[in-house]
Amino acid sequence: MGSEIPPYSASDTYHLISFTELSSIVRKYFNVVQGFMDSVHGGVSTFVVQKDKDLKTNFEKLKTRFDAYSLVPMLREGEEKTQCILRVLSIRKDLERKTKKKRKIPLQLILLSATIITVSISGYVISQLFFDSIKQAITLPLMLVTTAEYAASLMAILTVHELGHVIATKLHLIKSTLPYFIPAPPILGPNLPTPGTFGAVIMQSSPPINRDQLFDLGIAGPLSGFIVALIVSFIGVSLSVPFPGIAVGGIFPPPIVLMIIGLFPGMFPEGTTPVLHPVAEAGYIGLIITCLNLFPVSQLDGGHVARAAFGPKGYGRASLLSLLILFALGAISPTVFLPFALLIFFFSLGGGHPGPLDDVSSITKGRKMLMIVGFVILFLTLPMEYLRIL
């Protein structure tokens, strides 16, 4: 579902250089107004620096220089609009070793295997319901093939989504794990299958340097997964069959699903309802996962994007607004939006977003345009259940 950025865990106890030497290095990259040991924050070396047009580049250079000393700089807005606060933390080596020990590939393989099993069980039930709906005789080979098609389609969407995050971390030299897939109960009752998974997540052991990197980490997964979900949905709709009459109940689908169905006008004449093939169901689920991840809440992918684009205050407002909208829609249609709202509210209980190391420099214009694309995708993948009421 996304990437978890760790809160800053560092100690100022293990300085390898003196404050004078530290100050000398900082002055090579910034115009320092004042430098001092901040006793309020545990004696952290702190500098008040002037903003300039090279702020983002100079901070990256300083971060690279400090890596040799196991030092981590953090840049935040100052009280004056023309100034920033630069704090320098010292990483504890024992914390680094513990982080490395937790990165166990065998656990990831176990979770991946378990997720494939739960997704396959879910696919088997969904396939059975599909063939029952179209009154087609069921054979074991047919069920096995259809189940495999569903499982492969959904796992492909999830895998590409997470690989988008992994590639972004590699490009920005951020330490991260391979994906941890999360299995889910495949059925909740008779004829009540679930997707079989809660998605996947990667864990980062180092934070992004600036808002550009944070933005890339957030947007890479949804964009990658959305493309695969579109392809899977298109293939799945082409395998679907019309049902005579208009179906009652169910979920009012996202606009993008209606658009894809509209590409096959001859297959679904007026007065019929498409019965989605299991592959289409996998694509549908992939689109919903994309939608959920794009909400600007907590450390969901959309949370990373909003934190990078709007800063801490704007991110807080966007998170609150998202929850209010979802709970309002949940009052209209509890079946769809209330679970969304409760799930996202659960994610938000984890606390605020730590942000990048450089939380002052803004994202580039190209990324701002890409953020608009992300919001468009959010709208296109959002189930429009409230339209039924309207």
N, C-alpha and C positions, 0 to 999 in steps of 0.2 A: 504494500500500500504506500510505501514511502521510505524515507530515511530518517532515522532518529539521530539528532545532533546532541552530543552530550553537553551537559552544563559545564561551565569552566571549573575544573578542579585542579588548582595549583597552589603551591606554597611559596611564600617569600622567604623561607628559611635557608634555602640552599643557593644563595648567590655565589657565582663563580668570579664575579668582578665587583669592584667597588662602585659606590654611587658616583664618584667622580668620573671613572672610566665609562660608566653607563651614560652619564650626562653628555660626555664627549661624543659618544656614538650617536645619540639622539640628535645632537646639534648639527651633525653632518647632513641630516635629512629634513630637519624641521627648524623653523624659527621659534626658539624656545623663549617664552615670556617669563616662566617661573618653573623651578624644579624643587621638589621636596619629598621627604618620606612621609607618607600619609598615615599617621598614627590611628586615625579613625578606622581605616580599612586594614589594620594589621601591619603597618609599617611598609606598605607597598610603595615602590618608587613611582612617583607621579610627576608629570610634566604638563604645564599649560602651554599649548603650541598654537601658532597662528594658522588659519586656513589659507590655502593657496590653490592655484589651478592644478598643481602636481601632487595634491594630497594623496590621492589613491595610489599613484605610482611610487611615491616616496615611502608610503607605509609598506607596500609589498617589498621594497628593497630592505627596509628596516627589519621586517619579519624574517627575510632570508638571512640577514646578518646575525640576528639574534638566535637563529636555530643552532648555531655552533655553540652557544652558551646555555642551551636548554631554557631560553627565555621566551616568553610569549607576550607581545604587546597588544593592548586593547585600546581602541580609539572610540571615544564617545563625545557627544555634543557638550560644549561648555556653557556656562551661564551667559557669556557674551556670544552673539551670533558669529562673530569673526574668529572665535577661538574654539579649540577642542581640548579635551582632557585625555592624555596618553598615560595609561598605567602599564607597568611592566611586571609580569608575574614570572615566577620561576617554577618550572615543572619538576615534580618529584619523580625520580627514576623508579622508585618502587611502585608508584601508581602506573607508570608506563608498562612495567613488567606484568602487573596484574591484568592490565587491559589486553596485552598480547596473549596471556594464558586463556582468556575467555573466548578467543577466536578459534573455536574448534569446528573443523569441517565435518567430522563424523556426526555431530548433532544436526548440522544442516542437511546431511544426507538422510538421516532418520526422519526429520520433519518433511523433507521432500517426498520420501517414499510414503509416509503416512498421508500426505496431502493427495498424492496420486491415487491412493486407495479410496479415500473419502470422496474425491471428485468422481472417480469411476463408479462408485456405488450410487452417487447422486445421478450420474449420467444414465445408469441402468434404469432407475426409476423414471426419470424424465423421458427416456426412450420408450418405455412401456406405456406411459400416459399418452405419448404422441401416437403410437400405433393403435392404441385403443380408441383415440379420438377419430382417427380416419378409417376405422374398421378394417385394418389390414392384419392379415394373419401373422402371428409372431413366431419366428423360428430362432433357435439359439444362435446360429451364425449371424443372422440379421441383427439380433440384439447386441452381440459382441462387437460387431463392426460399428454400429451406431453409438454404442457406449464409448468405444475408443475414439470415434470422431469428436464426440462432445468433450471428453477428457483432454484430448490433444489440443483442441481449439481453445479451451479455457486456460490450460496450462501455458499455451503459447502466448496468450495475452498477458498473463501474469508475469511470465518470464521476461518477455521483452520490456514490459513496464519497469521491472526491477533492474534489468540490464541497462536501461536508460540512465537510472541513478548511478549504477556502478561505473559506467563509461564517463559520466560527468565527474565523479570523484577522481577517476584516473587522470582525466585531462587537467584537473586542477591540483593534482598531487595531494589529495586528501585521503588519509588512511580510512579504509572501510572494509567491512566483511562482504562476503558473497551473500545472496538473499537467504533469509530464513522464511520458508513457506509455513503458513499457519493452517493446519487442518481444522475442519469444523464438522459437527454432526451432519451426516449426509441427508438424514430425514428427520422430520419432527413428528411424524405420525403417518397414518395411512394416506397415500397419495399426496403427501406434503413434503416434497424434496426441497433441500436447500442447495445452494451452489456447491457445497462440499468443502468450502475454504473461506477463511477470513482474509485472504490475500497473502501478502508477504512484506517483509521489511528488511532493510539493511541497517547495520549499526556502524556509526562513525566513531573513531577514537580521536579524531582531531577536528576542530571547527573550521568552517570556511574563513578565508582571509577577509573578504569584503562582501558587499551586497550583491555584486555581479555573480560571484561564485555561489552564494546562497540561492539566488534566483535560478541559476542553472541547475542546481541540485533538485530544486522543487519542480521545475517545469519539465525536465527531461523525461521523467517517468510517465506522467499523464499523456504527453504528446506521443511518445513511442507506443504506449499501450493503446491509445485512441486509434492510431493508424491500423494496428493489427485487428482491433475490435471492429473497425469499419470493414476490413477485408473479410473477416469471419462472418459478420452480419450479412454482407452481400451474398456470400456463398450460401449461408444458411437460409436466407429468404428465397434464393433460387431453388432450394430443395423443399421448401414448404408447400403446403397444399391448401386450396380454398375449402372453407366450411360453409355449406348452404345456410343462409340466414345470418343475422347479426348476433354475435356473442354478447351475453349479458354478464356484467361483473368483470373481474380481472383488473389489471392495472392499465390506466391510460398511458400509452407508451411515450417515450421521449420523441421530440420532433425529428431527430435524425433517423429513428426507426421508421417513422411514417414516410420520410423522404426516400429511404431505401426501398420500402414496399411500393412506393409510387413509381419506381423504376421498372416494375414488372406489372404494367396495367393489364395485359392480356391474361396473366395468371390468376388474378383475383378480380373477377367481374363484379359489377355493382350488385349489392345484396348478399355478398359473401364476406366471410371473415378469414384471414389467413391463420392457419394452424401452424405455428412455428416449428420447424424441424429442430431437433436437439442442438445442431450446430448453430442455428439462429439464436437459440436460447443461450448458448455460450457467449455469442457475440453481444446479446442483450445484457447479460450479466457483466461482461467486460465494460460495456458503456456505462452501466450503473456504478461500477467500481471507479471508473474514471471520474464520473460526476462527484461521487463522494469524496474522492481525494482532492478535488479542486476547490472544495469549500475552504475559505481562509480562516481556519480554526486550528489552534494548537500546533502540533508538528506534522499535520497532514501536509501533503505536497502544496496545496493551496495556501497553507499557513506559512510555508517557507517563501512562497512567491509574494504574499501580502506583506510579510515582515521585511523582505528585501525592497519592495517597491514603496511602501508607505511609512516605514520606520516603526518604532515601538508604539507610538500613540495611534497612528492610523491603523496599524495591525490590530490593536485592541478594539477599536471601533468597528472594524470590518468583522472581527470574530463575534462581537456582540450582536451586530446586525444580522449576521448569518444565522445565529441561533434563534433570534426573534422571528425571522422570516420562516424558518423551518418549523418552529412551534406553532406559528400562525397557520401555516399550511397543514400542520398536523391536526389542528382543530377542524379543518375542512375535511380532511381525509386521513383519519388515524392509521389506516392500513399501510399507507406508503410513507408519509412524511414524519409521523411520530417516531417510528423506529430510527429514521435518519437523524432526527433531532436528538433523541436520547443517546444514540451511538456517538455523535459528534460531541455532545455535552460530556460524555464519559471521557473522550479524548482530551477535552479542554481541562479536565480536573488535574492533569499532569503538571499544571503550572504554566507560567509564561514562556515565551520563546527567548532563548539566550541571545539570539542574533549572531552576526559575524564578529570577527575581531575588530575590523574597521566598520563601525556602525554609523559613520558620518558621510562617506562618499556615496553618491546616488548611483543607481543603475544607469546603463547606457540607453540611448534613445531606441536602439534596436530591440532591447529587452522590454522597454515600455510598450512597443508595438506588439511584441510577442505575448505580453501580459493580456492585451486586449483579445488576442486569439484565444488565450486560455479561458477568458470569461465567456467568449462565444461558444467554446466547446462545452463549458459548464451549462449554459442555457440549452444547447442542442441535446445534451445527454440527460437533462433533468426530466423525470417523469411528470407530465403535465396533468396530473390527476385532478387538479382544481378545475380544469376545463370541463370536466364532466358535470360539476356543480353549476358552473356558469352557463 
